[in-house]
Amino acid sequence: MHILNFIMLAGMLAYMPQEINDRDMRVNIKSNDPGTYRIEKQEGEWKNLLTPMQFHVLREAGTERPFTGEYHDNKEAGIYFSAATGQPLFVSDTKFDSGCGWPSFFEPITPDAVFYRTDKSYGMIRTEVVDASSGSHLGHVFDDGPPPTGLRYCMNSAAMIFVPRGGDLPDIVRNYMDRHATDTEKEAVKKHLAAN
């Protein structure tokens, strides 16, 4: 009798809907996205300002294919800025080859350069990274990076503009630096873009 009950219970369990367990890939960083930003535009305005790929990544939280982005293998010294706003985001000194196929950094140029959101898409729980000036999607951060932070900011090339050390700032970056940059951002850009 006990064997029959066991077989019936096993059969019932086999036909019960299985609960999907999310793969938790969050890092120990709290979501801090305020939902309002220094630079806000209607989605139609963003669409007119950005290329289709930039719009897909920055405004629709899309992802470019690995090893296809312009900056995944870039080894030049300089600064990476938001392609949406021109805000400084990452310095080449913090870039490393993670082998994942996207540009990877172990920390942002300033602590307040980015905001974080909990992303529960695609059956995973990840920490999304957005630029602090407009809330535009950049990529995700993971806890498998090198010292000193142990973090890997896995970013999309399409979300960024690279300016080499000693290079001229494009209009979008110059506009951001003139109108929106904090003193901390101005100091960081001056320090890392000055020609040696």
MDAnalysis code that builds the backbone (N, CA, C; Angstrom):
import MDAnalysis as mda
import numpy as np

u = mda.Universe.empty(588, n_residues=196, atom_resindex=np.repeat(np.arange(196), 3), trajectory=True)
u.add_TopologyAttr("name", ["N", "CA", "C"] * 196)
u.add_TopologyAttr("resid", np.arange(1, 197))
u.add_TopologyAttr("resname", ["MET", "HIS", "ILE", "LEU", "ASN", "PHE", "ILE", "MET", "LEU", "ALA", "GLY", "MET", "LEU", "ALA", "TYR", "MET", "PRO", "GLN", "GLU", "ILE", "ASN", "ASP", "ARG", "ASP", "MET", "ARG", "VAL", "ASN", "ILE", "LYS", "SER", "ASN", "ASP", "PRO", "GLY", "THR", "TYR", "ARG", "ILE", "GLU", "LYS", "GLN", "GLU", "GLY", "GLU", "TRP", "LYS", "ASN", "LEU", "LEU", "THR", "PRO", "MET", "GLN", "PHE", "HIS", "VAL", "LEU", "ARG", "GLU", "ALA", "GLY", "THR", "GLU", "ARG", "PRO", "PHE", "THR", "GLY", "GLU", "TYR", "HIS", "ASP", "ASN", "LYS", "GLU", "ALA", "GLY", "ILE", "TYR", "PHE", "SER", "ALA", "ALA", "THR", "GLY", "GLN", "PRO", "LEU", "PHE", "VAL", "SER", "ASP", "THR", "LYS", "PHE", "ASP", "SER", "GLY", "CYS", "GLY", "TRP", "PRO", "SER", "PHE", "PHE", "GLU", "PRO", "ILE", "THR", "PRO", "ASP", "ALA", "VAL", "PHE", "TYR", "ARG", "THR", "ASP", "LYS", "SER", "TYR", "GLY", "MET", "ILE", "ARG", "THR", "GLU", "VAL", "VAL", "ASP", "ALA", "SER", "SER", "GLY", "SER", "HIS", "LEU", "GLY", "HIS", "VAL", "PHE", "ASP", "ASP", "GLY", "PRO", "PRO", "PRO", "THR", "GLY", "LEU", "ARG", "TYR", "CYS", "MET", "ASN", "SER", "ALA", "ALA", "MET", "ILE", "PHE", "VAL", "PRO", "ARG", "GLY", "GLY", "ASP", "LEU", "PRO", "ASP", "ILE", "VAL", "ARG", "ASN", "TYR", "MET", "ASP", "ARG", "HIS", "ALA", "THR", "ASP", "THR", "GLU", "LYS", "GLU", "ALA", "VAL", "LYS", "LYS", "HIS", "LEU", "ALA", "ALA", "ASN"])
u.atoms.positions = np.array([
    [0.814, -1.191, 0.000],
    [0.000, 0.000, 0.000],
    [0.861, 1.260, 0.000],
    [1.922, 1.270, 0.797],
    [2.796, 2.432, 0.848],
    [3.484, 2.666, -0.497],
    [3.829, 1.597, -1.179],
    [4.478, 1.734, -2.479],
    [3.512, 2.343, -3.484],
    [2.258, 1.926, -3.446],
    [1.255, 2.470, -4.348],
    [1.052, 3.971, -4.099],
    [1.005, 4.377, -2.824],
    [0.875, 5.802, -2.485],
    [2.083, 6.599, -3.000],
    [3.251, 6.015, -2.857],
    [4.467, 6.685, -3.319],
    [4.428, 6.891, -4.833],
    [3.996, 5.855, -5.563],
    [3.931, 5.946, -7.022],
    [2.909, 7.000, -7.439],
    [1.768, 7.044, -6.759],
    [0.742, 8.037, -7.085],
    [1.253, 9.454, -6.798],
    [1.931, 9.613, -5.649],
    [2.460, 10.929, -5.283],
    [3.519, 11.372, -6.291],
    [4.373, 10.469, -6.706],
    [5.404, 10.789, -7.691],
    [4.764, 11.194, -9.015],
    [3.701, 10.514, -9.407],
    [3.008, 10.854, -10.646],
    [2.359, 12.225, -10.573],
    [1.763, 12.556, -9.414],
    [1.133, 13.871, -9.245],
    [2.183, 14.974, -9.295],
    [3.309, 14.751, -8.652],
    [4.372, 15.755, -8.641],
    [4.929, 15.995, -10.039],
    [4.970, 14.956, -10.844],
    [5.511, 15.085, -12.201],
    [4.641, 16.001, -13.059],
    [3.332, 16.047, -12.787],
    [2.428, 16.863, -13.588],
    [2.140, 18.229, -12.977],
    [2.660, 18.507, -11.780],
    [2.465, 19.821, -11.166],
    [3.378, 20.833, -11.840],
    [2.887, 22.068, -12.043],
    [3.765, 23.072, -12.650],
    [4.967, 23.334, -11.758],
    [6.118, 23.381, -12.382],
    [7.354, 23.598, -11.633],
    [7.602, 25.095, -11.480],
    [7.964, 25.506, -10.298],
    [8.287, 26.908, -10.053],
    [9.666, 27.196, -10.631],
    [9.764, 28.284, -11.360],
    [11.043, 28.657, -11.962],
    [11.896, 29.348, -10.909],
    [13.075, 28.846, -10.694],
    [13.994, 29.480, -9.757],
    [14.847, 30.482, -10.509],
    [14.756, 31.757, -10.110],
    [15.570, 32.784, -10.745],
    [17.031, 32.572, -10.388],
    [17.891, 32.784, -11.343],
    [19.329, 32.692, -11.113],
    [19.771, 34.038, -10.560],
    [20.155, 34.054, -9.311],
    [20.482, 35.306, -8.635],
    [21.928, 35.692, -8.915],
    [22.097, 36.769, -9.692],
    [23.426, 37.247, -10.060],
    [23.649, 38.662, -9.533],
    [22.847, 39.054, -8.528],
    [22.987, 40.394, -7.964],
    [24.325, 40.545, -7.253],
    [24.784, 41.777, -7.186],
    [25.953, 42.079, -6.363],
    [25.464, 42.788, -5.123],
    [26.331, 42.966, -4.170],
    [25.947, 43.578, -2.901],
    [25.902, 45.107, -3.026],
    [25.095, 45.575, -3.976],
    [24.893, 47.004, -4.191],
    [23.394, 47.225, -4.218],
    [22.911, 48.154, -3.431],
    [21.479, 48.404, -3.375],
    [21.021, 49.231, -4.568],
    [19.798, 48.956, -5.016],
    [19.191, 49.789, -6.056],
    [19.081, 51.208, -5.507],
    [19.521, 52.174, -6.303],
    [19.485, 53.564, -5.846],
    [19.011, 54.530, -6.926],
    [18.392, 53.996, -7.978],
    [17.928, 54.834, -9.081],
    [16.756, 55.693, -8.606],
    [16.905, 57.030, -8.620],
    [15.829, 57.888, -8.119],
    [14.652, 58.041, -9.091],
    [14.883, 57.711, -10.373],
    [13.813, 57.836, -11.349],
    [13.680, 59.227, -11.962],
    [14.421, 60.199, -11.440],
    [14.482, 61.536, -12.036],
    [15.949, 61.882, -12.232],
    [16.233, 62.660, -13.296],
    [17.616, 62.861, -13.701],
    [17.867, 64.304, -14.108],
    [19.134, 64.678, -14.151],
    [19.522, 66.024, -14.585],
    [19.103, 66.293, -16.024],
    [19.151, 65.251, -16.865],
    [18.810, 65.388, -18.282],
    [17.653, 64.444, -18.583],
    [16.513, 65.032, -18.909],
    [15.344, 64.229, -19.242],
    [14.807, 64.665, -20.592],
    [14.435, 63.677, -21.412],
    [13.892, 63.933, -22.740],
    [12.760, 62.941, -22.995],
    [11.888, 63.280, -23.918],
    [10.860, 62.346, -24.380],
    [11.563, 61.254, -25.199],
    [10.981, 60.067, -25.225],
    [11.611, 58.967, -25.968],
    [11.791, 59.309, -27.446],
    [10.860, 60.071, -28.016],
    [11.003, 60.495, -29.409],
    [12.230, 61.365, -29.623],
    [12.535, 62.216, -28.633],
    [13.740, 63.049, -28.717],
    [14.990, 62.181, -28.667],
    [15.001, 61.188, -27.749],
    [16.152, 60.279, -27.670],
    [16.332, 59.560, -29.012],
    [15.209, 59.141, -29.596],
    [15.279, 58.390, -30.851],
    [15.908, 59.233, -31.956],
    [15.622, 60.532, -31.961],
    [16.190, 61.424, -32.975],
    [17.664, 61.728, -32.735],
    [18.104, 61.647, -31.485],
    [19.493, 61.979, -31.133],
    [20.456, 60.801, -31.270],
    [19.947, 59.595, -31.131],
    [20.795, 58.403, -31.055],
    [20.685, 57.569, -32.324],
    [21.720, 56.762, -32.592],
    [21.625, 55.792, -33.682],
    [20.638, 54.700, -33.249],
    [20.123, 53.898, -34.190],
    [19.203, 52.822, -33.790],
    [19.804, 51.877, -32.739],
    [21.085, 51.523, -32.873],
    [21.701, 50.631, -31.885],
    [21.847, 51.333, -30.536],
    [22.273, 52.593, -30.539],
    [22.380, 53.338, -29.280],
    [21.019, 53.431, -28.593],
    [19.982, 53.729, -29.356],
    [18.643, 53.835, -28.774],
    [18.226, 52.499, -28.180],
    [18.454, 51.414, -28.916],
    [18.087, 50.073, -28.433],
    [18.784, 49.759, -27.110],
    [20.064, 50.054, -27.022],
    [20.815, 49.753, -25.800],
    [20.469, 50.737, -24.685],
    [20.624, 52.030, -24.956],
    [20.485, 53.046, -23.915],
    [19.054, 53.221, -23.416],
    [18.079, 53.185, -24.317],
    [16.711, 53.513, -23.920],
    [15.787, 52.302, -23.824],
    [16.172, 51.181, -24.453],
    [15.349, 49.973, -24.386],
    [16.043, 48.845, -23.626],
    [17.173, 49.164, -22.977],
    [17.943, 48.184, -22.200],
    [18.346, 46.978, -23.037],
    [18.692, 47.230, -24.301],
    [19.155, 46.162, -25.174],
    [20.613, 45.821, -24.914],
    [21.081, 44.794, -25.601],
    [22.470, 44.354, -25.457],
    [23.050, 44.057, -26.828],
    [24.236, 44.572, -27.089],
    [24.894, 44.235, -28.351],
    [25.496, 42.828, -28.239],
    [25.716, 42.186, -29.357],
    [26.300, 40.846, -29.342],
    [27.732, 40.904, -28.818],
    [28.172, 39.884, -28.082],
    [29.544, 39.905, -27.558],
    [30.581, 39.953, -28.678],
    [31.693, 40.605, -28.402],
    [32.844, 40.724, -29.302],
    [32.538, 41.529, -30.572],
    [31.411, 42.244, -30.602],
    [31.072, 43.041, -31.784],
    [31.172, 44.537, -31.517],
    [31.202, 44.949, -30.270],
    [31.217, 46.361, -29.923],
    [32.552, 47.021, -30.228],
    [32.486, 48.292, -30.518],
    [33.662, 49.066, -30.912],
    [34.755, 49.084, -29.844],
    [34.388, 49.003, -28.575],
    [35.368, 49.213, -27.510],
    [35.741, 47.951, -26.728],
    [35.205, 46.796, -27.087],
    [35.481, 45.612, -26.256],
    [36.974, 45.302, -26.178],
    [37.733, 45.641, -27.232],
    [39.169, 45.336, -27.240],
    [40.021, 46.608, -27.271],
    [39.419, 47.745, -26.971],
    [40.156, 49.015, -26.997],
    [41.144, 49.091, -25.831],
    [42.402, 49.378, -26.136],
    [43.427, 49.449, -25.087],
    [44.012, 50.857, -24.956],
    [43.443, 51.831, -25.675],
    [43.938, 53.210, -25.602],
    [43.612, 53.828, -24.242],
    [44.466, 54.766, -23.822],
    [44.217, 55.510, -22.582],
    [43.231, 56.623, -22.868],
    [42.275, 56.809, -21.965],
    [41.295, 57.870, -22.122],
    [40.095, 57.655, -21.231],
    [38.976, 58.279, -21.602],
    [37.753, 58.231, -20.804],
    [36.588, 57.796, -21.680],
    [35.694, 57.015, -21.082],
    [34.454, 56.585, -21.714],
    [33.316, 57.440, -21.159],
    [32.552, 58.059, -22.072],
    [31.449, 58.943, -21.713],
    [30.134, 58.327, -22.158],
    [29.031, 58.744, -21.544],
    [27.712, 58.271, -21.955],
    [27.396, 58.779, -23.354],
    [26.969, 57.881, -24.233],
    [26.570, 58.275, -25.586],
    [25.231, 59.003, -25.569],
    [24.491, 58.902, -24.470],
    [23.210, 59.600, -24.361],
    [23.405, 61.058, -23.986],
    [24.335, 61.327, -23.069],
    [24.428, 62.673, -22.494],
    [25.811, 63.306, -22.531],
    [26.863, 62.506, -22.716],
    [28.227, 63.027, -22.639],
    [28.797, 63.002, -21.238],
    [28.092, 62.409, -20.300],
    [28.559, 62.307, -18.913],
    [29.766, 61.367, -18.824],
    [30.828, 61.727, -18.074],
    [31.951, 60.802, -17.889],
    [31.535, 59.590, -17.063],
    [31.965, 58.400, -17.512],
    [31.547, 57.157, -16.859],
    [32.708, 56.318, -16.333],
    [33.672, 56.009, -17.209],
    [34.756, 55.097, -16.845],
    [36.077, 55.593, -17.409],
    [37.153, 55.242, -16.728],
    [38.507, 55.596, -17.148],
    [39.202, 54.331, -17.648],
    [40.025, 54.476, -18.660],
    [40.722, 53.317, -19.231],
    [41.590, 52.602, -18.197],
    [42.068, 53.322, -17.172],
    [42.885, 52.696, -16.124],
    [42.130, 51.602, -15.372],
    [40.787, 51.642, -15.415],
    [39.986, 50.648, -14.701],
    [39.419, 49.588, -15.640],
    [39.790, 49.644, -16.925],
    [39.307, 48.671, -17.913],
    [40.189, 47.428, -17.862],
    [39.574, 46.270, -18.018],
    [40.342, 45.018, -18.034],
    [39.684, 44.040, -18.997],
    [40.452, 43.061, -19.430],
    [39.948, 42.047, -20.353],
    [39.330, 40.915, -19.551],
    [38.015, 40.908, -19.499],
    [37.316, 39.876, -18.732],
    [37.040, 38.639, -19.578],
    [37.225, 38.755, -20.912],
    [36.954, 37.635, -21.796],
    [35.481, 37.456, -22.124],
    [34.631, 38.369, -21.643],
    [33.180, 38.204, -21.843],
    [32.704, 38.771, -23.176],
    [33.535, 39.593, -23.850],
    [33.146, 40.137, -25.138],
    [32.546, 41.526, -25.084],
    [32.457, 42.107, -23.891],
    [31.997, 43.474, -23.726],
    [33.047, 44.256, -22.946],
    [33.119, 45.574, -23.129],
    [34.071, 46.358, -22.329],
    [33.776, 46.165, -20.842],
    [34.819, 45.879, -20.068],
    [34.649, 45.630, -18.637],
    [35.543, 46.554, -17.828],
    [35.007, 47.057, -16.731],
    [35.705, 47.996, -15.848],
    [35.505, 47.537, -14.415],
    [36.453, 47.901, -13.520],
    [36.243, 47.493, -12.124],
    [35.662, 48.597, -11.255],
    [35.542, 49.830, -11.781],
    [34.834, 50.876, -11.041],
    [34.551, 52.064, -11.957],
    [33.503, 52.855, -11.627],
    [33.213, 54.052, -12.414],
    [34.201, 55.175, -12.117],
    [34.209, 56.206, -12.961],
    [35.143, 57.329, -12.817],
    [34.933, 58.071, -11.499],
    [33.682, 58.207, -11.067],
    [33.345, 58.764, -9.751],
    [32.258, 57.877, -9.158],
    [32.151, 57.794, -7.843],
    [31.150, 56.913, -7.238],
    [29.714, 57.229, -7.654],
    [29.424, 58.496, -7.953],
    [28.053, 58.868, -8.299],
    [27.822, 58.971, -9.814],
    [28.691, 58.388, -10.617],
    [28.540, 58.430, -12.082],
    [27.403, 57.547, -12.568],
    [27.065, 56.516, -11.802],
    [26.036, 55.568, -12.220],
    [25.039, 55.320, -11.096],
    [23.856, 54.873, -11.492],
    [22.834, 54.386, -10.559],
    [22.632, 52.901, -10.834],
    [21.991, 52.232, -9.871],
    [21.779, 50.790, -9.962],
    [20.293, 50.467, -9.862],
    [19.872, 49.451, -10.630],
    [18.502, 48.945, -10.576],
    [18.542, 47.428, -10.479],
    [17.562, 46.835, -9.828],
    [17.426, 45.381, -9.835],
    [16.719, 44.982, -11.129],
    [17.338, 44.108, -11.889],
    [16.833, 43.666, -13.191],
    [16.424, 42.202, -13.078],
    [15.131, 41.918, -13.256],
    [14.626, 40.549, -13.131],
    [14.253, 39.945, -14.486],
    [14.831, 40.456, -15.555],
    [14.507, 39.949, -16.896],
    [15.242, 38.634, -17.196],
    [14.701, 37.892, -18.146],
    [15.314, 36.660, -18.657],
    [15.565, 35.597, -17.589],
    [14.713, 35.521, -16.591],
    [14.834, 34.490, -15.566],
    [16.033, 34.632, -14.665],
    [16.597, 35.830, -14.583],
    [17.749, 36.085, -13.719],
    [17.460, 37.310, -12.854],
    [18.213, 37.464, -11.797],
    [18.161, 38.686, -11.002],
    [19.554, 39.287, -11.059],
    [19.661, 40.418, -11.771],
    [20.962, 41.052, -11.957],
    [20.902, 42.498, -11.480],
    [22.077, 43.123, -11.409],
    [22.148, 44.534, -11.057],
    [22.447, 45.328, -12.323],
    [21.445, 46.078, -12.768],
    [21.574, 46.913, -13.962],
    [22.297, 48.202, -13.601],
    [23.084, 48.701, -14.535],
    [23.825, 49.957, -14.360],
    [23.301, 50.963, -15.377],
    [22.932, 52.162, -14.888],
    [22.457, 53.236, -15.770],
    [23.276, 54.488, -15.500],
    [23.375, 55.367, -16.513],
    [24.100, 56.609, -16.260],
    [23.266, 57.490, -15.336],
    [23.940, 58.190, -14.429],
    [23.252, 58.984, -13.420],
    [22.628, 60.249, -13.987],
    [23.064, 60.658, -15.177],
    [22.554, 61.907, -15.730],
    [21.224, 61.757, -16.456],
    [20.910, 60.544, -16.957],
    [19.663, 60.374, -17.716],
    [18.951, 59.051, -17.446],
    [19.540, 58.171, -16.650],
    [18.935, 56.863, -16.408],
    [19.022, 55.939, -17.600],
    [19.924, 56.220, -18.526],
    [20.075, 55.383, -19.722],
    [20.874, 54.121, -19.400],
    [20.403, 52.999, -19.928],
    [21.008, 51.692, -19.673],
    [22.423, 51.605, -20.243],
    [23.348, 51.110, -19.423],
    [24.733, 50.907, -19.855],
    [25.094, 49.433, -19.932],
    [24.617, 48.646, -18.969],
    [24.962, 47.234, -18.878],
    [24.614, 46.714, -17.496],
    [25.435, 45.785, -16.988],
    [25.212, 45.190, -15.667],
    [26.539, 45.098, -14.921],
    [26.452, 44.946, -13.612],
    [27.657, 44.778, -12.798],
    [27.592, 43.421, -12.103],
    [28.742, 42.741, -12.052],
    [28.846, 41.412, -11.459],
    [29.982, 41.398, -10.441],
    [29.983, 40.395, -9.583],
    [30.989, 40.350, -8.510],
    [32.148, 39.407, -8.818],
    [32.530, 39.322, -10.098],
    [33.649, 38.451, -10.476],
    [34.781, 39.255, -11.119],
    [34.950, 40.491, -10.687],
    [36.002, 41.353, -11.232],
    [37.285, 41.280, -10.429],
    [38.296, 42.011, -10.864],
    [39.601, 41.987, -10.195],
    [39.647, 42.932, -8.985],
    [40.715, 42.841, -8.184],
    [40.921, 43.826, -7.122],
    [41.125, 45.196, -7.750],
    [40.898, 46.277, -7.099],
    [40.581, 46.337, -5.671],
    [39.099, 46.209, -5.351],
    [38.185, 46.278, -6.342],
    [36.754, 46.267, -6.038],
    [36.135, 44.881, -6.100],
    [36.706, 43.985, -6.917],
    [36.094, 42.679, -7.129],
    [34.858, 42.744, -8.011],
    [34.634, 43.896, -8.652],
    [33.450, 44.083, -9.486],
    [33.819, 44.082, -10.967],
    [32.842, 43.675, -11.790],
    [32.997, 43.734, -13.243],
    [31.797, 44.484, -13.803],
    [32.046, 45.725, -14.201],
    [31.019, 46.519, -14.872],
    [31.066, 46.125, -16.338],
    [30.099, 45.339, -16.764],
    [30.053, 44.802, -18.132],
    [29.165, 45.740, -18.957],
    [29.786, 46.577, -19.784],
    [29.091, 47.667, -20.460],
    [28.958, 47.400, -21.959],
    [28.011, 48.053, -22.576],
    [27.826, 47.996, -24.028],
    [28.615, 49.122, -24.680],
    [29.382, 48.807, -25.709],
    [30.114, 49.841, -26.451],
    [29.160, 50.903, -26.991],
    [27.984, 50.476, -27.470],
    [27.023, 51.405, -28.066],
    [26.522, 52.444, -27.072],
    [26.684, 52.170, -25.790],
    [26.220, 53.107, -24.758],
    [27.259, 54.168, -24.435],
    [28.449, 54.066, -25.049],
    [29.543, 54.953, -24.659],
    [30.213, 55.625, -25.851],
    [30.905, 56.717, -25.539],
    [31.776, 57.424, -26.486],
    [33.154, 57.446, -25.839],
    [34.165, 57.021, -26.569],
    [35.531, 57.027, -26.030],
    [36.288, 58.254, -26.527],
    [36.956, 58.940, -25.604],
    [37.822, 60.064, -25.961],
    [39.231, 59.719, -25.482],
    [40.207, 59.617, -26.396],
    [41.571, 59.269, -25.982],
    [42.237, 60.406, -25.215],
    [43.212, 60.032, -24.406],
    [43.977, 61.028, -23.659],
    [44.574, 62.045, -24.630],
    [44.374, 63.330, -24.319],
    [44.862, 64.393, -25.183],
    [43.946, 64.705, -26.351],
    [42.842, 63.948, -26.484],
    [41.921, 64.147, -27.607],
    [40.942, 65.287, -27.363],
    [40.306, 65.721, -28.436],
    [39.301, 66.778, -28.351],
    [37.961, 66.196, -27.914],
    [37.261, 66.938, -27.081],
    [35.948, 66.496, -26.624],
    [34.905, 66.726, -27.719],
    [34.070, 65.709, -28.009],
    [32.983, 65.925, -28.954],
    [31.947, 66.886, -28.347],
    [31.092, 67.450, -29.202],
    [30.121, 68.448, -28.748],
    [29.260, 67.968, -27.589],
    [28.781, 66.714, -27.637],
    [27.907, 66.207, -26.586],
    [28.619, 66.201, -25.224],
    [29.902, 65.863, -25.223],
    [30.675, 65.844, -23.979],
    [30.952, 67.277, -23.517],
    [31.350, 68.120, -24.428],
    [31.632, 69.520, -24.077],
    [30.375, 70.187, -23.495],
    [29.227, 69.922, -24.101],
    [27.962, 70.468, -23.618],
    [27.661, 69.984, -22.198],
    [27.867, 68.684, -21.967],
    [27.626, 68.139, -20.629],
    [28.567, 68.781, -19.615],
    [29.839, 68.869, -19.960],
    [30.829, 69.417, -19.026],
    [30.536, 70.892, -18.713],
    [30.043, 71.646, -19.690],
    [29.730, 73.059, -19.475],
    [28.453, 73.261, -18.663],
    [27.445, 72.426, -18.895],
    [26.123, 72.673, -18.319],
    [25.764, 71.825, -17.108],
    [26.303, 70.604, -17.029],
    [25.802, 69.671, -16.021],
    [26.864, 69.077, -15.097],
    [28.120, 69.132, -15.476],
    [29.164, 68.416, -14.724],
    [29.350, 68.984, -13.319],
    [29.560, 68.083, -12.373],
    [29.907, 68.481, -11.008],
    [31.397, 68.818, -10.970],
    [31.830, 69.461, -9.902],
    [33.257, 69.769, -9.747],
    [34.087, 68.488, -9.736],
    [33.553, 67.434, -9.108],
    [34.259, 66.148, -9.054],
    [34.451, 65.576, -10.457],
    [33.422, 65.657, -11.285],
    [33.526, 65.168, -12.660],
    [34.539, 65.993, -13.452],
    [34.498, 67.296, -13.282],
    [35.437, 68.162, -14.008],
    [36.883, 67.842, -13.640],
    [37.132, 67.628, -12.361],
    [38.489, 67.287, -11.910],
    [38.928, 65.943, -12.475],
    [38.027, 64.953, -12.470],
    [38.372, 63.617, -12.968],
    [38.682, 63.659, -14.463],
    [37.888, 64.399, -15.231],
    [38.118, 64.488, -16.672],
    [39.437, 65.204, -16.945],
    [39.672, 66.282, -16.246],
    [40.930, 67.024, -16.427],
    [42.136, 66.131, -16.120],
    [42.041, 65.379, -15.050],
    [43.148, 64.507, -14.622],
    [43.428, 63.406, -15.647],
    [42.374, 62.779, -16.170],
    [42.561, 61.596, -17.015],
    [42.661, 61.891, -18.507],
    [42.311, 63.091, -18.925],
    [42.417, 63.392, -20.353],
    [43.634, 64.245, -20.694],
    [44.286, 64.789, -19.675],
    [45.463, 65.618, -19.943],
    [46.546, 64.778, -20.609],
    [47.128, 65.314, -21.679],
    [48.204, 64.603, -22.378],
    [49.435, 64.550, -21.476],
    [50.133, 63.433, -21.503],
    [51.350, 63.293, -20.658],
    [52.515, 64.040, -21.247],
])
